[in-house]
Amino acid sequence: MIKALDIEPLLCVDGVRKSFTMHLRGGIRLPVVEHVSFRLVPGECVVLGGPSGVGKSSILRMVYGNYAVDGGSILVRDRVSGEMADLAAGDPRVILDLRRDSIGYVSQFLRAVPRVSAIDVVAEPLIARGVDRTAATAKAGEMLERLHLPPALFSLPPATFSGGEKQRVNIARGFITDHPVLLLDEPTASLDAANRDIVVTMIREKLAGGTAILGIFHDIPVREAVATRIIDVSAFSARKAA
């Protein structure tokens, strides 16, 4: 058996720290996390655990490039070149390239362009990678059908949908590509039991295909079904030392 340490990682987070400056409160600095270090290898689902407020979502957002870091590195293996690129360096071109080819993200909330149909929202990541629009739309339809979204809704903008319907569009969009690294922030929070089970199956399929997943799951049965390792983010919390 090959040990995880012998496998080339897809994601290396090393010595990352983060704080927020409260400009409306006289520039008070609010430390969040420090010394965050871990790695992900293909086929594992690492869950960020710990109580609310310790910085789990902040870590995900830093790994996706939504939040700048105060220090440290976030190395992501570029799917095209095979080299490790430092997302924490903040180069917008590097971040956009990694998001297109190497690192996907399913957030808690769908942020879609108004008046764009659900099926186009889901197909867009494939089209951005050069997939023919007809093929991308067909794949998007398959994903939405698997998540039990009624076909009558495919041509409508998700802004008109319920919370659970929006989240199914969000999940379909995040899972439609073959990004080597996938970030999941409470993906099943708005779903009923049947659709939660479908998402668990989809996660297991990704893992079997070699995707490395970093996620937050407050739904304990879902977490127990998919986690290969849990990291207690409390160990990285900077607030205890503030």
C-alpha positions in Angstrom: 0.0 0.0 0.0 1.3 3.5 -0.9 1.2 5.8 2.1 -0.3 9.3 1.7 3.2 10.8 2.4 4.5 9.0 -0.7 1.9 10.6 -3.0 2.5 13.9 -4.6 0.1 16.4 -3.1 -2.4 18.5 -5.0 -2.6 21.2 -2.4 0.0 22.3 0.2 -1.0 24.9 2.8 2.1 26.1 4.7 2.3 28.6 7.6 -0.8 30.6 6.5 -2.1 33.3 8.8 -5.0 35.7 8.4 -6.5 38.7 10.2 -9.1 41.3 9.4 -8.8 45.0 9.9 -11.9 46.7 11.2 -11.7 50.1 9.5 -15.0 51.3 10.9 -13.6 50.6 14.4 -10.4 52.6 14.3 -8.4 50.1 12.4 -8.6 47.3 15.1 -6.9 44.2 13.9 -8.9 41.0 14.4 -6.7 37.9 14.2 -8.4 34.8 12.8 -5.9 31.9 12.1 -2.1 31.4 12.2 0.3 28.6 11.4 -2.2 26.8 9.2 -0.4 23.9 7.6 -1.7 20.8 5.9 -1.7 19.0 2.5 -4.2 17.1 0.3 -3.4 14.2 -1.9 -5.6 12.6 -4.6 -8.6 10.6 -3.3 -8.9 12.0 0.2 -11.6 14.2 1.7 -10.1 16.4 4.5 -12.8 18.0 6.7 -12.2 21.3 8.5 -13.7 20.8 12.0 -14.0 22.8 15.2 -16.6 25.1 16.7 -18.2 28.0 14.8 -16.0 31.1 14.5 -12.5 29.4 14.5 -11.8 30.2 10.9 -13.0 27.2 8.8 -14.7 29.2 6.1 -11.8 31.7 6.1 -9.4 28.9 5.3 -11.6 27.7 2.4 -11.8 31.2 1.0 -8.0 31.7 1.3 -7.5 28.4 -0.5 -9.8 29.6 -3.3 -8.2 33.1 -3.5 -11.2 35.0 -2.3 -9.3 36.2 0.8 -5.7 37.5 0.8 -3.4 36.0 3.3 -1.1 37.8 5.8 1.6 35.2 5.4 2.5 31.7 4.3 1.9 29.9 1.0 -0.9 28.0 -0.7 0.5 25.8 -3.4 -1.9 24.2 -5.9 -0.8 21.7 -8.5 -1.6 23.2 -11.9 -3.6 20.7 -13.9 -2.1 21.8 -17.2 1.6 22.2 -16.3 1.8 19.8 -13.4 3.8 22.4 -11.4 2.8 23.9 -8.0 1.6 27.5 -8.2 1.3 29.7 -5.2 -2.2 31.0 -5.1 -1.4 33.0 -1.9 0.9 35.3 -4.0 -2.2 37.0 -5.2 -1.5 37.2 -8.9 -5.0 37.5 -10.5 -4.0 35.7 -13.7 -2.7 32.7 -11.7 -5.8 32.6 -9.5 -8.2 32.7 -12.5 -6.2 30.0 -14.3 -6.2 27.7 -11.3 -9.9 28.3 -10.8 -10.6 27.4 -14.4 -8.4 24.2 -14.5 -7.4 23.1 -11.1 -9.5 24.1 -8.2 -13.3 24.1 -7.9 -15.5 25.5 -5.2 -19.1 24.9 -4.0 -20.0 27.6 -1.5 -23.1 27.8 0.7 -24.7 30.3 -1.6 -25.2 30.5 -5.3 -24.0 33.8 -6.9 -25.3 33.8 -10.4 -25.6 36.6 -13.0 -29.3 37.8 -13.2 -31.4 36.5 -16.1 -28.9 33.7 -16.9 -30.7 30.3 -17.0 -29.9 27.5 -14.5 -28.6 25.2 -17.2 -26.3 27.9 -18.5 -25.0 28.6 -15.0 -24.1 24.9 -14.6 -22.6 24.6 -18.1 -20.4 27.7 -17.9 -17.3 26.1 -16.2 -17.1 23.5 -19.0 -17.5 26.2 -21.7 -14.8 28.3 -20.1 -12.5 25.3 -20.6 -13.3 25.0 -24.3 -16.0 22.3 -24.3 -18.5 22.7 -27.1 -21.6 24.5 -25.8 -24.0 21.8 -27.0 -22.0 19.1 -25.1 -21.7 21.3 -22.1 -25.4 22.0 -21.9 -26.2 18.3 -22.3 -23.9 17.5 -19.4 -25.4 20.3 -17.3 -28.9 18.8 -17.9 -27.7 15.4 -16.8 -26.3 16.9 -13.6 -29.5 18.8 -12.8 -31.7 15.8 -13.5 -29.5 13.7 -11.2 -30.1 16.2 -8.4 -33.9 16.1 -9.1 -34.3 19.6 -10.4 -37.4 19.6 -12.6 -36.5 20.2 -16.3 -39.2 22.9 -16.4 -36.7 25.0 -14.3 -33.7 24.5 -16.5 -34.4 27.6 -18.6 -35.2 29.9 -15.7 -32.8 32.1 -13.7 -31.9 30.6 -10.3 -32.7 33.8 -8.6 -36.4 32.7 -8.7 -35.6 29.4 -7.1 -36.0 28.1 -3.5 -33.0 27.7 -1.3 -32.7 24.0 -1.9 -33.2 24.4 -5.7 -30.4 27.1 -5.8 -28.1 24.8 -3.9 -28.7 21.9 -6.3 -27.7 24.3 -9.2 -24.7 25.3 -7.2 -23.6 21.6 -6.6 -24.2 20.7 -10.2 -22.0 23.6 -11.3 -19.2 22.6 -8.9 -19.3 18.9 -9.7 -19.6 19.2 -13.5 -15.9 19.6 -14.1 -12.9 17.3 -13.3 -11.0 19.8 -11.1 -8.3 17.9 -9.2 -9.1 19.9 -6.1 -12.6 20.6 -4.9 -13.6 22.8 -2.0 -17.0 22.2 -0.4 -18.5 24.7 2.1 -21.6 23.1 3.6 -22.8 21.7 0.3 -25.8 19.8 1.8 -27.1 22.4 4.2 -30.2 23.3 2.3 -31.0 19.8 0.9 -33.6 17.1 1.8 -32.5 13.6 2.8 -32.8 12.2 -0.7 -30.6 14.8 -2.3 -28.1 14.7 0.6 -27.6 11.0 -0.2 -27.1 11.8 -3.9 -24.4 14.4 -3.0 -22.7 11.8 -0.7 -22.6 9.4 -3.7 -21.2 12.2 -6.0 -18.5 13.0 -3.4 -17.5 9.4 -3.2 -17.3 9.2 -7.0 -15.0 12.2 -7.1 -12.8 10.6 -4.5 -12.7 7.3 -6.4 -11.6 9.3 -9.4 -8.6 10.9 -7.6 -10.1 14.3 -6.7 -8.8 15.8 -3.5 -11.6 17.4 -1.5 -11.4 20.0 1.3 -14.7 20.7 3.0 -16.8 21.9 5.9 -19.7 19.6 6.9 -21.8 20.4 9.9 -24.2 17.7 8.8 -22.6 14.9 10.9 -24.0 11.9 8.9 -22.6 13.4 5.7 -19.3 14.2 7.3 -19.0 10.6 8.7 -19.9 9.2 5.3 -17.2 11.1 3.3 -14.3 12.2 5.6 -11.0 10.5 5.3 -9.4 12.9 7.8 -10.6 15.7 10.1 -8.5 18.8 10.9 -9.4 20.6 14.1 -9.1 24.3 13.1 -9.1 25.2 16.8 -5.4 24.3 16.7 -4.8 27.2 14.3 -7.1 29.8 15.9 -5.3 33.1 16.5 -8.0 34.5 18.8 -6.9 32.5 21.8 -3.6 34.3 21.6 -5.1 37.8 20.9 
